Amino acid sequence: MEEKDFVGPINEFLKQCEQSGDSAYSAFRSLLEKLEDPITRAEARIFLSHLQKRFTSKEATEDCLRTYNFRIQDIVIEQYEGYKRRKKLTMMVIPSIFIPEDWSFTFYEGLNRHPDSIFKDKTVAELGCGNGWISIAIAEKWSPLKVFGLDINPRAIKVSWINLYLNALDENGQPIYDGENKTLLDRVEFHESDLLAYCRDRGIQLERIVGCIPQILNPNPDAMSKMITENASEEFLYSLSNYCALQGFVEDQFGLGLIARAVEEGISVIKPMGIMIFNMGGRPGQAVCKRLFERRGFHVNKLWQTKVIQAADTDISALVEIEKNSPHRFEFFMGLAGDQPICARTAWAYGEAGGRISHALSVYSCQLRQPNQNIVIFPSRAVAIENALRLFSPRLAIIDENLTRHLPRQWLTSLNIENAETDQPSADVLTVIEAPRQSDLMIELIKKLKPQVVVTGMAQFEAITSSAFEHLLDTTRAIGSRLFLDISDHFELSSLPSPNGVFKYLAGTSLPSHAAIICGLLKNQVYSDLEVAFVISEEESIFKALSKTVELLEGNTALISQYYYGCILYELLAFQLADRHPSPERGCDKAETVEMIGFSSSAISVLDTAELSIDDKENSLLHMDVDQSFLPIPSPIKAAIFESFARQNMAESETDVAPSLREFIKAAYGFPSDSNTEFIYSDCPQSLFNKLVLCCIHEGGTLCFPSGSNGNYVSAAKFLKANIVDIPTESELGFKLTENALTNVLQTVKKPWVYISGPTINPTGLIYSNEEIESILSSCAKFGARVVLDTSFSGLEFNFEGWDLEDSFRKLNLDLRVCLLGGLSLKMLAGGFTFGFLVMADPCLVDELYSFSGLSKPHSTVKYATKKLLGHREQKAGNLLDAIGKQKQILGNRSKRLKETLEGCGWDVLEPCAGVSMVAKPSAYVSKIIKLDHSYKDASVYEAKIADSNIREAILRATGLCINSSSWTGIPGYCRFTVALTDSEFEKALDCIVKFKDIVF
């Protein structure tokens, strides 16, 4: 259609708009319906182009607003142009919505003070989006994954959608594509919502929340009592930007109640490390504005500040009344040039006399505070102490006699203290000397024996003041000893705790680099068998090494324990009074000391190459490198967990898991058990496996891993200094262990321990059939090998009924040689709910394993829930089996999609039959050069020639996707991917794989 064809329709359109604001809105709503219809969309967009050309000058647009009750104008963004180098956005407004003014432009200025990666590929919500221009500008410049523009005004949402079409389509009605072949319509949505209600009700997790929310200087309790509909009066709808009901927060008195509620709601939907950015008028005073965020646990950073003239239609007399009845003084300025604040009463008088008053306008970026200290979570105090000693491997350690009962026996019986002062840690068994807790006696021993590591508590009478602690710090620093101070016995979960000298010291002084604090939460009056512990260190290297050690040896501490104590601590901290003084900047005390023992060279070598989970506080990474399910937890499992915490005074029979486990392993694997069979439990299978490794070491055995075993288990065995042999596997057979390959190795090994993952093999996702596992067990029986049969990654087979090994065990007489390792987390797709078990029949091996105490034992509520779930499975409860079956189907479909995506991007894929992981070889990428101007990891320039050794790092830097490389899988050239992510993160991960291909090629 030509321009002349639009003359008549435009005249008719303007005639309707001229009647009233409601008529103008009705006309544009009809136009929006045409924009939403793909058939009429292009014509409707062309119509808007010709309509805008009727009013080209600024005066004409102002006249259009007065006469026709709408205005279409260009918003200039100049140096902040987006992908298409646009210097402006085209926007329409109507009288019944908030019209952009200095507030919103200052806000956009503040957003641009963040680095360019702030919104890239993130999920964003804008509160109070008005006509939508900031949401659209964010999508135009930073290419977020999705922007949700939210506003309580229904007309604002309709206008925002029109503005989205105005900028997503060109003047000829054709889509405008960005560098990722997406349009603004792919990136932006607008929805009617009272603050974050839309996202909260739909379970949408956000990474960024932005809001240019006005202050309510005179809250009107009746303002929200009317029904908010798009047919409400223009005056009422416009008032939504200036008046609101009291929100019930202390900030209501300063006009900040609505912003306070937005922050409170944001906490419930924002992801960890997420950021909120708000525009704040400075009238209540900068201290009040900052305190709004700080009292809710946020760290605040002021991005940008300017001054704006107070709107002429804003009545500040309510602020004068507040000043009259309280000591608070608001902040205004005389004109834009004034730099001395005046109170509301003076500002009101100056304004009434014809003067122009202004106020500050600031943009605040806030993020939930992270602890100043580096805190590592452990399953228990005993585990924390043992892991710390293994990390440093000192030749001599002095340990408080009250803390030694969970340490390995051989550490307490060795007398190898010669050359204890050597700088090099011993490769032999370390020696532990027990010492009394009283500090003067402990210090005397430290001075005489000069240990490399000291672990001690404090007597009750010494814990009240900090003097004994400081004496210990000074002595160990002078000797060159690492100090781990246990304060568990003096830490009370109470709103009125007793005095604590260590806390007094830490309140004003940084923790020295050679010292760390251990705290096991022991005094639990509700769940006496529920423990968790943490270690505090302000030395970054110790924090990182301890974090890796606990992940490698214990797995992740049970979320159920962390959450329980997190709730308690949160409730207790709610009682605290605000500190009126800013927290001092803390840094680790680097005072000079004699040379300290470093980490064990073997331990740190393993930790550096173990490919443990990557934690990036600045960026949200996608993890396809963890054996965990992030799929929704089935409702029967939620019910069992809830019931376990709701029950009181549970009988022992209700938490005895052994009978149910006995039935489970017989039904699933045909694994025999009798009254002599021992069932051992832990928070996760990984810690049980590591106890078996210690048994192997003590027996003088050799661990035999097939190539293509779980990388974390292999790394843990290396960390514990086990003798390890690799059993070759072949690609033609899917890297499965075969009888011939096993026999060739067992002929050369003394006291072999063979590790087998099955029925599902981790990491390949293939399955050992009943015949294959019987032939492997037959070979093990022939050579008298012990077998660790790991079923913890099984139970999610797509089309497999399980094993029946009962006849094989009876025929081969394997009962005493096989240890069955298992867990319930993946079998039940239970997310953070974990339970590990070990089934053994050899009494000598059982006794040996129990000598390595310090297991992270699951507490009674977990055992109750486990017994309940196993009962449901045994009874074939339909709701549980249906839920697990449905999620198996999801995993199967995802494996197919991932395979198709990888193959389409040049990877050779080994198709899985079960589980949550698969392996693939980046054949097309080897020896290719990758160049990045801005690395995802740290925004640095990155260039490398792709090889097996750096493919994981290259993908991480290019896309933020974490996978495991061939050094983890043990299969030359093959990487590992897991698929049990949330729906949105799985889709992002597929996009990352495609993006990496586009970058390289």
HUUR-V936303 format. One record per residue. N is the residue number from 1. RES is the residue in one small letter. SS is DSSP state (H for helix, E for strand, C for the rest). OMEGA is omega in whole degrees, 0 to 359 (* if undefined). Layout:
BEGIN
n->(N:N)
res->(RES:RES)
ss->(SS:SS)
omega->(OMEGA:OMEGA)
END
This chain:
BEGIN
n->(1:2:3:4:5:6:7:8:9:10:11:12:13:14:15:16:17:18:19:20:21:22:23:24:25:26:27:28:29:30:31:32:33:34:35:36:37:38:39:40:41:42:43:44:45:46:47:48:49:50:51:52:53:54:55:56:57:58:59:60:61:62:63:64:65:66:67:68:69:70:71:72:73:74:75:76:77:78:79:80:81:82:83:84:85:86:87:88:89:90:91:92:93:94:95:96:97:98:99:100:101:102:103:104:105:106:107:108:109:110:111:112:113:114:115:116:117:118:119:120:121:122:123:124:125:126:127:128:129:130:131:132:133:134:135:136:137:138:139:140:141:142:143:144:145:146:147:148:149:150:151:152:153:154:155:156:157:158:159:160:161:162:163:164:165:166:167:168:169:170:171:172:173:174:175:176:177:178:179:180:181:182:183:184:185:186:187:188:189:190:191:192:193:194:195:196:197:198:199:200:201:202:203:204:205:206:207:208:209:210:211:212:213:214:215:216:217:218:219:220:221:222:223:224:225:226:227:228:229:230:231:232:233:234:235:236:237:238:239:240:241:242:243:244:245:246:247:248:249:250:251:252:253:254:255:256:257:258:259:260:261:262:263:264:265:266:267:268:269:270:271:272:273:274:275:276:277:278:279:280:281:282:283:284:285:286:287:288:289:290:291:292:293:294:295:296:297:298:299:300:301:302:303:304:305:306:307:308:309:310:311:312:313:314:315:316:317:318:319:320:321:322:323:324:325:326:327:328:329:330:331:332:333:334:335:336:337:338:339:340:341:342:343:344:345:346:347:348:349:350:351:352:353:354:355:356:357:358:359:360:361:362:363:364:365:366:367:368:369:370:371:372:373:374:375:376:377:378:379:380:381:382:383:384:385:386:387:388:389:390:391:392:393:394:395:396:397:398:399:400:401:402:403:404:405:406:407:408:409:410:411:412:413:414:415:416:417:418:419:420:421:422:423:424:425:426:427:428:429:430:431:432:433:434:435:436:437:438:439:440:441:442:443:444:445:446:447:448:449:450:451:452:453:454:455:456:457:458:459:460:461:462:463:464:465:466:467:468:469:470:471:472:473:474:475:476:477:478:479:480:481:482:483:484:485:486:487:488:489:490:491:492:493:494:495:496:497:498:499:500:501:502:503:504:505:506:507:508:509:510:511:512:513:514:515:516:517:518:519:520:521:522:523:524:525:526:527:528:529:530:531:532:533:534:535:536:537:538:539:540:541:542:543:544:545:546:547:548:549:550:551:552:553:554:555:556:557:558:559:560:561:562:563:564:565:566:567:568:569:570:571:572:573:574:575:576:577:578:579:580:581:582:583:584:585:586:587:588:589:590:591:592:593:594:595:596:597:598:599:600:601:602:603:604:605:606:607:608:609:610:611:612:613:614:615:616:617:618:619:620:621:622:623:624:625:626:627:628:629:630:631:632:633:634:635:636:637:638:639:640:641:642:643:644:645:646:647:648:649:650:651:652:653:654:655:656:657:658:659:660:661:662:663:664:665:666:667:668:669:670:671:672:673:674:675:676:677:678:679:680:681:682:683:684:685:686:687:688:689:690:691:692:693:694:695:696:697:698:699:700:701:702:703:704:705:706:707:708:709:710:711:712:713:714:715:716:717:718:719:720:721:722:723:724:725:726:727:728:729:730:731:732:733:734:735:736:737:738:739:740:741:742:743:744:745:746:747:748:749:750:751:752:753:754:755:756:757:758:759:760:761:762:763:764:765:766:767:768:769:770:771:772:773:774:775:776:777:778:779:780:781:782:783:784:785:786:787:788:789:790:791:792:793:794:795:796:797:798:799:800:801:802:803:804:805:806:807:808:809:810:811:812:813:814:815:816:817:818:819:820:821:822:823:824:825:826:827:828:829:830:831:832:833:834:835:836:837:838:839:840:841:842:843:844:845:846:847:848:849:850:851:852:853:854:855:856:857:858:859:860:861:862:863:864:865:866:867:868:869:870:871:872:873:874:875:876:877:878:879:880:881:882:883:884:885:886:887:888:889:890:891:892:893:894:895:896:897:898:899:900:901:902:903:904:905:906:907:908:909:910:911:912:913:914:915:916:917:918:919:920:921:922:923:924:925:926:927:928:929:930:931:932:933:934:935:936:937:938:939:940:941:942:943:944:945:946:947:948:949:950:951:952:953:954:955:956:957:958:959:960:961:962:963:964:965:966:967:968:969:970:971:972:973:974:975:976:977:978:979:980:981:982:983:984:985:986:987:988:989:990:991:992:993:994:995:996:997:998:999:1000:1001)
res->(m:e:e:k:d:f:v:g:p:i:n:e:f:l:k:q:c:e:q:s:g:d:s:a:y:s:a:f:r:s:l:l:e:k:l:e:d:p:i:t:r:a:e:a:r:i:f:l:s:h:l:q:k:r:f:t:s:k:e:a:t:e:d:c:l:r:t:y:n:f:r:i:q:d:i:v:i:e:q:y:e:g:y:k:r:r:k:k:l:t:m:m:v:i:p:s:i:f:i:p:e:d:w:s:f:t:f:y:e:g:l:n:r:h:p:d:s:i:f:k:d:k:t:v:a:e:l:g:c:g:n:g:w:i:s:i:a:i:a:e:k:w:s:p:l:k:v:f:g:l:d:i:n:p:r:a:i:k:v:s:w:i:n:l:y:l:n:a:l:d:e:n:g:q:p:i:y:d:g:e:n:k:t:l:l:d:r:v:e:f:h:e:s:d:l:l:a:y:c:r:d:r:g:i:q:l:e:r:i:v:g:c:i:p:q:i:l:n:p:n:p:d:a:m:s:k:m:i:t:e:n:a:s:e:e:f:l:y:s:l:s:n:y:c:a:l:q:g:f:v:e:d:q:f:g:l:g:l:i:a:r:a:v:e:e:g:i:s:v:i:k:p:m:g:i:m:i:f:n:m:g:g:r:p:g:q:a:v:c:k:r:l:f:e:r:r:g:f:h:v:n:k:l:w:q:t:k:v:i:q:a:a:d:t:d:i:s:a:l:v:e:i:e:k:n:s:p:h:r:f:e:f:f:m:g:l:a:g:d:q:p:i:c:a:r:t:a:w:a:y:g:e:a:g:g:r:i:s:h:a:l:s:v:y:s:c:q:l:r:q:p:n:q:n:i:v:i:f:p:s:r:a:v:a:i:e:n:a:l:r:l:f:s:p:r:l:a:i:i:d:e:n:l:t:r:h:l:p:r:q:w:l:t:s:l:n:i:e:n:a:e:t:d:q:p:s:a:d:v:l:t:v:i:e:a:p:r:q:s:d:l:m:i:e:l:i:k:k:l:k:p:q:v:v:v:t:g:m:a:q:f:e:a:i:t:s:s:a:f:e:h:l:l:d:t:t:r:a:i:g:s:r:l:f:l:d:i:s:d:h:f:e:l:s:s:l:p:s:p:n:g:v:f:k:y:l:a:g:t:s:l:p:s:h:a:a:i:i:c:g:l:l:k:n:q:v:y:s:d:l:e:v:a:f:v:i:s:e:e:e:s:i:f:k:a:l:s:k:t:v:e:l:l:e:g:n:t:a:l:i:s:q:y:y:y:g:c:i:l:y:e:l:l:a:f:q:l:a:d:r:h:p:s:p:e:r:g:c:d:k:a:e:t:v:e:m:i:g:f:s:s:s:a:i:s:v:l:d:t:a:e:l:s:i:d:d:k:e:n:s:l:l:h:m:d:v:d:q:s:f:l:p:i:p:s:p:i:k:a:a:i:f:e:s:f:a:r:q:n:m:a:e:s:e:t:d:v:a:p:s:l:r:e:f:i:k:a:a:y:g:f:p:s:d:s:n:t:e:f:i:y:s:d:c:p:q:s:l:f:n:k:l:v:l:c:c:i:h:e:g:g:t:l:c:f:p:s:g:s:n:g:n:y:v:s:a:a:k:f:l:k:a:n:i:v:d:i:p:t:e:s:e:l:g:f:k:l:t:e:n:a:l:t:n:v:l:q:t:v:k:k:p:w:v:y:i:s:g:p:t:i:n:p:t:g:l:i:y:s:n:e:e:i:e:s:i:l:s:s:c:a:k:f:g:a:r:v:v:l:d:t:s:f:s:g:l:e:f:n:f:e:g:w:d:l:e:d:s:f:r:k:l:n:l:d:l:r:v:c:l:l:g:g:l:s:l:k:m:l:a:g:g:f:t:f:g:f:l:v:m:a:d:p:c:l:v:d:e:l:y:s:f:s:g:l:s:k:p:h:s:t:v:k:y:a:t:k:k:l:l:g:h:r:e:q:k:a:g:n:l:l:d:a:i:g:k:q:k:q:i:l:g:n:r:s:k:r:l:k:e:t:l:e:g:c:g:w:d:v:l:e:p:c:a:g:v:s:m:v:a:k:p:s:a:y:v:s:k:i:i:k:l:d:h:s:y:k:d:a:s:v:y:e:a:k:i:a:d:s:n:i:r:e:a:i:l:r:a:t:g:l:c:i:n:s:s:s:w:t:g:i:p:g:y:c:r:f:t:v:a:l:t:d:s:e:f:e:k:a:l:d:c:i:v:k:f:k:d:i:v:f)
ss->(C:C:H:H:H:H:H:H:H:H:H:H:H:H:H:H:H:H:H:C:H:H:H:H:H:H:H:H:H:H:H:H:H:H:H:H:C:C:C:C:H:H:H:H:H:H:H:H:H:H:H:H:H:C:C:C:C:H:H:H:H:H:H:H:H:H:H:H:C:C:E:E:E:E:E:E:C:H:H:H:C:C:C:C:C:C:C:E:E:E:E:E:E:C:C:C:C:C:C:C:C:H:H:H:H:H:H:H:H:H:H:C:C:C:C:H:H:H:C:C:C:C:E:E:E:E:E:C:C:C:C:C:H:H:H:H:H:H:H:H:H:H:C:C:C:E:E:E:E:E:E:C:C:H:H:H:H:H:H:H:H:H:H:H:H:H:H:H:E:C:C:C:C:C:E:C:C:C:C:C:C:C:C:H:H:H:H:E:E:E:E:E:C:C:C:C:H:H:H:H:H:C:C:C:C:E:E:E:E:E:E:C:C:C:C:C:C:C:C:C:C:C:C:C:C:C:C:C:C:C:C:C:C:H:H:H:H:H:H:C:C:C:C:C:C:C:C:C:C:H:H:H:H:H:C:C:H:H:H:H:H:H:H:H:H:H:H:H:H:E:E:E:E:E:E:E:E:E:E:E:E:H:H:H:C:H:H:H:H:H:H:H:H:H:C:C:C:E:E:E:E:E:E:E:E:E:E:E:E:C:C:C:C:C:C:C:H:H:H:H:H:H:H:H:H:C:C:C:C:C:C:E:E:E:C:C:C:C:C:C:C:E:C:H:H:H:H:H:H:H:H:H:C:C:C:C:E:E:E:E:E:E:E:E:E:E:E:E:C:C:C:C:C:E:E:E:E:E:C:C:H:H:H:H:H:H:H:H:H:H:H:H:C:C:C:E:E:E:E:E:H:H:H:C:C:C:C:C:H:H:H:H:H:C:C:C:C:C:C:C:C:C:C:C:C:C:C:C:C:C:E:E:E:E:E:C:C:C:H:H:H:H:H:H:H:H:H:H:H:C:C:C:E:E:E:E:C:C:C:H:H:H:C:C:C:C:H:H:H:H:H:H:H:H:H:H:H:H:H:C:C:E:E:E:E:E:C:H:H:H:C:C:C:C:C:C:C:C:C:C:H:H:H:H:H:H:H:H:C:C:C:E:C:C:E:E:E:E:E:E:C:C:C:C:C:C:C:C:C:C:C:C:E:E:E:E:E:C:C:H:H:H:H:H:H:H:H:H:H:H:H:H:H:H:C:C:C:C:H:H:H:H:H:H:H:H:H:H:H:H:H:H:H:C:C:C:C:C:C:C:C:C:C:C:C:C:C:C:E:C:C:C:C:C:C:C:C:C:C:C:H:H:H:H:H:H:H:H:H:C:C:C:C:C:C:C:C:C:C:C:C:E:E:C:C:C:C:C:C:C:C:C:C:C:H:H:H:H:H:H:H:H:H:H:H:H:C:C:C:C:C:H:H:H:C:C:C:H:H:H:H:H:H:H:H:H:H:H:H:C:C:C:C:C:C:C:C:E:E:E:E:E:C:C:H:H:H:H:H:H:H:H:H:H:H:H:H:H:H:C:C:E:E:E:E:E:C:C:C:C:H:H:H:H:H:H:H:H:H:C:C:C:E:E:E:E:E:C:C:C:H:H:H:C:C:C:C:C:H:H:H:H:H:H:H:H:C:C:C:C:C:E:E:E:E:E:E:C:C:E:C:C:C:C:C:C:E:C:C:H:H:H:H:H:H:H:H:H:H:H:H:H:H:C:C:E:E:E:E:E:C:C:C:C:C:C:E:C:C:C:C:C:C:C:C:H:H:H:H:H:H:H:C:C:C:C:C:E:E:E:E:E:E:C:C:C:C:C:C:C:C:C:C:C:C:E:E:E:E:E:C:C:H:H:H:H:H:H:H:H:H:C:C:C:C:C:C:C:C:H:H:H:H:H:H:H:H:H:H:H:H:H:H:H:C:C:C:H:H:H:H:H:H:H:H:H:H:H:H:H:H:H:H:H:H:H:H:H:H:H:H:H:H:H:C:C:C:E:E:E:C:C:C:E:C:C:E:E:E:E:E:C:C:C:C:C:C:C:E:E:E:E:C:C:C:C:C:C:C:C:C:E:E:E:E:C:C:C:C:C:H:H:H:H:H:H:H:H:H:C:E:E:C:E:C:H:H:H:H:C:C:C:C:E:E:E:E:E:C:C:C:C:H:H:H:H:H:H:H:H:H:H:H:H:H:H:H:H:H:H:C)
omega->(180:186:182:180:183:185:181:180:180:178:178:180:181:179:178:181:185:185:180:176:179:179:178:180:180:179:180:177:176:178:178:178:177:178:181:180:182:182:184:187:185:181:180:179:177:178:179:178:180:178:180:182:177:186:189:183:179:180:181:180:177:179:178:180:180:188:188:174:171:176:172:184:176:174:184:177:171:188:180:183:183:188:182:180:175:175:180:173:180:186:176:174:172:187:187:176:182:183:181:177:185:180:187:179:174:179:180:175:179:178:181:177:175:174:185:183:188:182:184:177:181:174:191:170:172:179:181:188:179:180:170:190:181:177:180:180:177:181:181:186:193:178:176:176:179:173:174:174:187:177:180:182:183:179:178:181:179:180:179:178:177:179:177:178:178:185:178:180:177:186:177:176:181:182:176:184:177:184:178:178:176:174:176:178:176:189:189:171:176:183:174:185:171:188:188:185:182:181:182:183:182:177:180:178:186:175:177:174:179:182:173:189:181:173:182:187:180:185:182:183:183:189:184:184:178:177:180:176:181:178:178:183:179:183:181:181:179:182:179:179:184:182:181:178:173:186:180:178:179:181:177:185:179:183:184:184:182:178:178:179:178:179:179:180:181:181:184:184:184:180:174:182:176:184:172:179:183:171:184:172:187:184:179:184:184:182:179:181:180:183:178:181:187:181:176:172:182:167:189:176:179:184:191:178:175:175:176:177:178:181:185:184:181:180:182:181:178:179:177:179:179:179:181:186:180:179:184:176:177:184:171:178:178:182:180:184:183:180:177:182:174:182:183:182:178:180:180:180:180:179:179:181:177:179:178:179:180:175:180:176:186:174:182:171:183:183:179:184:170:181:176:179:172:185:178:181:178:179:181:178:181:179:180:182:181:181:178:179:178:181:182:182:181:175:180:176:173:185:173:184:177:185:186:189:179:181:178:186:185:176:185:182:180:176:183:182:175:179:182:183:180:181:186:176:182:174:181:179:179:181:178:174:178:183:176:184:184:193:182:177:177:182:178:177:180:182:183:188:179:180:177:178:176:175:183:170:179:175:185:184:180:185:184:179:183:188:180:178:180:178:176:179:183:182:181:177:182:181:185:181:169:182:171:183:180:179:186:184:184:181:182:174:185:176:177:183:177:181:181:185:180:179:177:179:183:180:183:186:177:178:179:186:183:186:175:181:174:178:172:181:190:191:182:184:182:178:188:182:179:182:170:182:175:177:179:174:177:174:188:183:179:178:182:181:178:178:180:181:182:177:183:187:186:190:178:179:185:180:182:178:180:184:181:181:176:178:180:182:179:180:180:181:178:180:190:175:181:175:183:180:180:179:179:175:182:174:182:179:183:181:184:177:171:186:181:173:176:178:174:183:179:181:184:176:179:182:182:184:189:182:174:185:181:179:180:184:184:185:177:182:176:187:168:184:181:178:182:178:175:176:178:181:179:184:177:179:176:182:181:179:180:181:182:179:181:182:177:175:181:177:181:181:181:180:178:187:189:181:180:178:179:178:183:184:177:181:185:188:185:183:184:176:178:184:180:181:181:175:181:187:176:178:179:182:186:180:177:177:182:173:176:177:179:176:178:180:182:180:184:184:179:178:181:180:171:173:186:176:181:186:179:180:179:180:179:179:178:180:181:175:175:170:187:174:180:177:184:173:187:181:181:181:178:180:174:174:179:181:182:181:180:181:181:181:184:177:185:187:175:180:182:169:185:178:179:174:182:357:179:181:174:24:191:184:173:187:169:175:179:181:181:182:177:179:178:180:178:179:178:180:181:183:178:181:168:183:171:183:188:179:188:178:182:179:180:179:184:182:185:186:180:180:167:188:187:180:180:180:181:182:184:181:186:190:185:187:186:172:179:180:182:179:184:188:181:181:182:185:190:175:183:178:184:178:179:178:179:182:184:179:180:184:179:179:178:179:180:181:180:177:174:184:181:177:176:187:178:182:191:181:178:179:177:180:179:179:180:182:177:176:177:182:180:180:181:179:187:185:179:181:179:181:179:178:179:182:171:179:177:180:178:179:179:178:178:180:178:178:180:180:180:180:177:180:173:178:170:190:170:188:182:176:186:169:186:183:177:181:181:183:182:187:185:188:185:179:174:179:175:179:179:175:179:178:178:186:184:177:180:174:182:176:182:171:190:177:178:187:185:182:178:180:181:180:178:182:184:190:186:178:180:174:174:181:182:178:177:183:184:179:184:175:186:176:181:176:172:189:186:178:170:182:184:182:175:178:178:181:177:178:180:179:178:179:180:177:182:180:184:185:*)
END
